[in-house]
Amino acid sequence: MITRRRLLATGAAVTGASVILPYAAMAQAGTSQSYDAADGPVTISPIAHASFVMETPIGTIYNDPVGDAAQYEGHPAPDLILITHEHGDHYDADTLAALVGPNTQLVTNPAVFEMLPDGLKARATALANGEETNILGLGIQAIPAYNTTEDRLQYHPQGRDNGYVLGFDGLRVYIAGDTEDIPEMRALTDIDVAFVPFNLPYTMTEEQAASAVAEFQPAFVYPYHYRDSDPEKFAALLGDTDAETEVVMGPWYG
């Protein structure tokens, strides 16, 4: 069993009991969870499917906000919006228009950047795979996100879509976007909180996701973007490995 850095998760608003799975995997029903960074907590609130809010020391971050803007009521307006790619469950220009404030900045992949209305494009930064930027004091790295299985290649071709690694002081967060268990994911190091998808045919299987997470071993992993798939199966498969990763179940489809 390897020894790895651990973070204290605090301030959770939990609506159900925790189910402790083998090998330190944890399934937990809740509305928000906080993780300690050097300058203060990073609080994660799932919204739906692939959309979530992060309230952080550098401001409030929305990831892939789509759908009715009313879903975000009760959360601060976004200082930063991240968009991984162009599919309708990740990018919606009308939702963005309803949510952005006068100082909101955006980070997108180049394909989405070209689709943005002029008013939003003026406040957006396009990052291609492997590129980095710093916004509001937050380091942001664009990680590739793509399919590798022959009959799935048309959904997310290599080189187009992004995942992101966010470098808070003392906390590293990986948002996978829509991807399979690619080498770039498996090569990640020192990830504290990860968001990993699995649903066919668009991303990957529970087995692929568990295998990848067992290799890069984040401290915590959120299964997300798993409609019609089985997050408990993923957690059990991960629990059968020697990974010291806690699985946090969010109310994505409540």
C-alpha positions as CSV (number, residue, x, y, z in Angstrom):
1,M,0.0,0.0,0.0
2,I,1.5,3.3,-1.0
3,T,1.6,6.3,1.3
4,R,0.2,9.5,-0.2
5,R,-0.7,13.0,0.8
6,R,-4.2,13.3,2.4
7,L,-6.5,16.3,2.6
8,L,-9.2,17.0,5.2
9,A,-12.6,17.4,3.7
10,T,-14.7,19.7,5.8
11,G,-18.1,21.4,5.9
12,A,-20.1,18.8,4.0
13,A,-23.8,19.2,3.8
14,V,-24.8,15.5,3.8
15,T,-28.3,14.2,3.2
16,G,-27.6,10.5,3.6
17,A,-25.4,8.1,5.4
18,S,-21.9,7.3,4.1
19,V,-21.3,3.8,2.8
20,I,-17.7,2.7,3.5
21,L,-16.4,0.5,0.6
22,P,-13.3,-1.6,0.7
23,Y,-9.8,-0.1,0.4
24,A,-10.8,3.4,1.6
25,A,-13.3,4.1,-1.2
26,M,-16.2,6.1,0.1
27,A,-19.7,6.6,-1.3
28,Q,-21.4,9.6,0.1
29,A,-24.6,11.3,-0.7
30,G,-24.4,15.1,-0.2
31,T,-24.9,18.5,-1.6
32,S,-21.5,20.1,-1.1
33,Q,-18.1,19.1,0.1
34,S,-15.1,21.3,1.1
35,Y,-11.4,20.7,0.7
36,D,-8.6,22.6,2.4
37,A,-6.3,24.8,0.2
38,A,-3.6,27.0,1.7
39,D,-5.7,30.2,1.4
40,G,-9.0,28.7,2.5
41,P,-11.5,26.0,1.6
42,V,-12.6,25.0,-1.9
43,T,-16.2,24.0,-1.8
44,I,-17.7,21.9,-4.5
45,S,-21.4,21.8,-5.3
46,P,-22.7,19.4,-8.0
47,I,-25.4,20.9,-10.2
48,A,-26.2,18.2,-12.8
49,H,-24.4,15.7,-15.1
50,A,-21.2,17.6,-15.8
51,S,-22.0,21.0,-14.3
52,F,-20.8,22.0,-10.9
53,V,-19.8,25.1,-8.9
54,M,-16.6,25.6,-6.9
55,E,-16.4,28.4,-4.3
56,T,-12.7,29.0,-3.8
57,P,-10.3,31.5,-2.3
58,I,-9.8,33.1,-5.8
59,G,-13.5,33.4,-6.6
60,T,-16.4,31.3,-7.8
61,I,-15.9,28.9,-10.7
62,Y,-18.6,27.3,-12.8
63,N,-17.7,24.2,-14.8
64,D,-19.6,23.5,-18.0
65,P,-22.8,25.3,-17.0
66,V,-25.8,24.3,-19.1
67,G,-29.6,24.2,-18.7
68,D,-31.8,26.4,-16.7
69,A,-29.9,29.2,-15.0
70,A,-32.2,28.8,-12.0
71,Q,-30.2,25.7,-11.1
72,Y,-27.5,28.1,-9.9
73,E,-29.6,30.2,-7.6
74,G,-28.1,30.3,-4.2
75,H,-24.5,30.2,-5.5
76,P,-22.4,33.4,-6.1
77,A,-22.2,34.7,-9.6
78,P,-19.2,33.2,-11.5
79,D,-15.8,34.9,-11.5
80,L,-14.6,32.2,-13.9
81,I,-16.4,29.7,-16.2
82,L,-14.6,26.7,-17.6
83,I,-15.9,25.0,-20.7
84,T,-14.4,21.7,-21.9
85,H,-16.0,21.3,-25.3
86,E,-18.9,22.1,-27.6
87,H,-21.5,19.4,-26.9
88,G,-24.8,20.6,-25.6
89,D,-24.4,19.0,-22.2
90,H,-21.3,21.1,-21.7
91,Y,-21.8,24.3,-23.7
92,D,-24.9,26.4,-24.0
93,A,-24.6,30.0,-25.1
94,D,-28.0,31.0,-23.7
95,T,-27.1,29.6,-20.2
96,L,-23.8,31.5,-20.3
97,A,-25.5,34.7,-21.3
98,A,-27.9,34.3,-18.3
99,L,-25.1,33.6,-15.8
100,V,-22.1,35.8,-16.6
101,G,-21.6,38.9,-14.6
102,P,-19.8,42.1,-15.6
103,N,-16.4,40.7,-14.6
104,T,-16.8,37.0,-15.4
105,Q,-13.9,35.5,-17.4
106,L,-14.1,32.2,-19.4
107,V,-11.6,29.5,-20.4
108,T,-12.6,27.3,-23.3
109,N,-11.1,25.0,-25.8
110,P,-10.4,26.6,-29.2
111,A,-13.5,25.1,-30.9
112,V,-15.9,26.6,-28.3
113,F,-14.0,29.9,-28.4
114,E,-14.8,30.3,-32.1
115,M,-18.5,29.6,-31.3
116,L,-18.8,32.2,-28.6
117,P,-20.9,35.4,-29.2
118,D,-18.6,38.4,-29.6
119,G,-19.5,39.8,-26.1
120,L,-18.4,36.5,-24.5
121,K,-15.4,36.0,-26.8
122,A,-14.0,39.3,-25.6
123,R,-13.7,38.0,-22.1
124,A,-12.6,34.4,-22.9
125,T,-9.2,32.7,-23.2
126,A,-8.8,29.8,-25.6
127,L,-6.5,27.0,-24.4
128,A,-5.5,24.1,-26.7
129,N,-4.3,20.8,-25.3
130,G,-1.2,21.2,-23.3
131,E,-1.4,25.0,-23.0
132,E,-1.5,26.8,-19.7
133,T,-2.7,30.2,-18.4
134,N,-3.1,32.0,-15.1
135,I,-6.4,33.8,-14.3
136,L,-7.2,35.4,-11.0
137,G,-4.0,33.9,-9.6
138,L,-5.1,30.4,-10.5
139,G,-2.9,28.2,-12.7
140,I,-5.0,26.4,-15.4
141,Q,-3.6,23.7,-17.6
142,A,-5.6,22.2,-20.6
143,I,-5.3,18.4,-20.5
144,P,-6.3,16.4,-23.6
145,A,-9.7,14.7,-23.5
146,Y,-10.6,12.2,-26.3
147,N,-11.9,8.8,-27.3
148,T,-9.5,5.9,-28.1
149,T,-12.0,3.0,-28.8
150,E,-12.6,2.6,-32.6
151,D,-16.4,2.9,-32.5
152,R,-16.3,6.0,-30.2
153,L,-13.7,8.1,-32.0
154,Q,-16.3,10.4,-33.7
155,Y,-17.6,11.6,-30.3
156,H,-14.4,13.3,-29.0
157,P,-11.6,13.3,-31.5
158,Q,-8.0,13.7,-30.3
159,G,-6.8,17.3,-30.1
160,R,-10.2,19.1,-29.9
161,D,-11.5,18.9,-26.4
162,N,-10.1,19.8,-23.0
163,G,-9.9,18.6,-19.5
164,Y,-8.4,20.9,-16.9
165,V,-6.0,20.8,-14.0
166,L,-6.5,23.7,-11.6
167,G,-3.6,24.6,-9.4
168,F,-4.8,26.3,-6.2
169,D,-2.2,26.9,-3.5
170,G,-2.0,23.5,-1.8
171,L,-4.8,21.9,-3.8
172,R,-4.8,20.4,-7.4
173,V,-8.1,19.7,-9.1
174,Y,-8.5,17.6,-12.3
175,I,-11.7,17.9,-14.4
176,A,-11.5,15.2,-17.0
177,G,-14.2,16.4,-19.4
178,D,-15.4,13.8,-21.9
179,T,-12.6,11.3,-22.4
180,E,-11.5,7.6,-22.1
181,D,-8.7,6.4,-19.9
182,I,-6.0,8.2,-22.0
183,P,-2.3,8.1,-21.2
184,E,-2.4,11.8,-20.3
185,M,-4.9,11.1,-17.5
186,R,-2.9,8.1,-16.2
187,A,0.3,10.2,-16.1
188,L,-1.2,12.8,-13.8
189,T,0.5,13.3,-10.4
190,D,-0.4,14.9,-7.1
191,I,-4.1,15.3,-7.9
192,D,-6.2,16.0,-4.8
193,V,-9.7,16.1,-6.3
194,A,-10.7,14.5,-9.7
195,F,-13.9,14.5,-11.7
196,V,-14.0,11.4,-13.9
197,P,-16.8,10.4,-16.4
198,F,-18.1,7.0,-17.5
199,N,-21.0,6.4,-19.9
200,L,-21.2,4.6,-23.2
201,P,-20.8,5.3,-26.0
202,Y,-19.5,8.8,-25.3
203,T,-16.8,8.3,-22.7
204,M,-15.7,5.0,-21.1
205,T,-16.8,2.0,-19.0
206,E,-16.7,1.8,-15.2
207,E,-13.8,-0.7,-15.6
208,Q,-11.8,1.8,-17.7
209,A,-12.5,4.6,-15.2
210,A,-11.5,2.6,-12.2
211,S,-8.3,1.4,-13.8
212,A,-7.2,4.9,-14.7
213,V,-8.1,6.3,-11.3
214,A,-6.2,3.5,-9.6
215,E,-3.1,4.5,-11.6
216,F,-3.0,8.3,-11.0
217,Q,-4.6,7.9,-7.5
218,P,-6.2,11.3,-6.6
219,A,-7.0,11.7,-3.0
220,F,-10.7,12.1,-3.8
221,V,-12.6,11.2,-7.0
222,Y,-16.1,12.3,-8.1
223,P,-17.8,10.1,-10.6
224,Y,-19.7,12.5,-12.9
225,H,-21.2,12.4,-16.4
226,Y,-22.4,8.9,-15.7
227,R,-26.0,8.9,-16.8
228,D,-27.3,5.3,-17.4
229,S,-24.0,3.9,-15.9
230,D,-23.3,2.5,-12.4
231,P,-21.2,4.7,-10.0
232,E,-21.4,2.0,-7.3
233,K,-19.8,-0.5,-9.7
234,F,-17.0,2.0,-10.4
235,A,-16.5,2.5,-6.6
236,A,-16.4,-1.3,-6.0
237,L,-13.9,-1.9,-8.8
238,L,-11.7,0.9,-7.5
239,G,-12.0,-0.6,-4.1
240,D,-10.6,-3.9,-5.4
241,T,-7.3,-2.1,-6.2
242,D,-4.7,-0.8,-3.8
243,A,-5.6,2.8,-4.6
244,E,-6.0,5.0,-1.5
245,T,-8.7,7.1,-3.2
246,E,-12.0,8.1,-1.6
247,V,-15.0,8.1,-3.9
248,V,-17.4,11.0,-3.4
249,M,-20.9,10.5,-4.8
250,G,-22.7,13.7,-5.7
251,P,-26.4,14.3,-6.5
252,W,-25.9,14.7,-10.2
253,Y,-29.2,13.2,-11.2
254,G,-31.3,13.9,-8.2
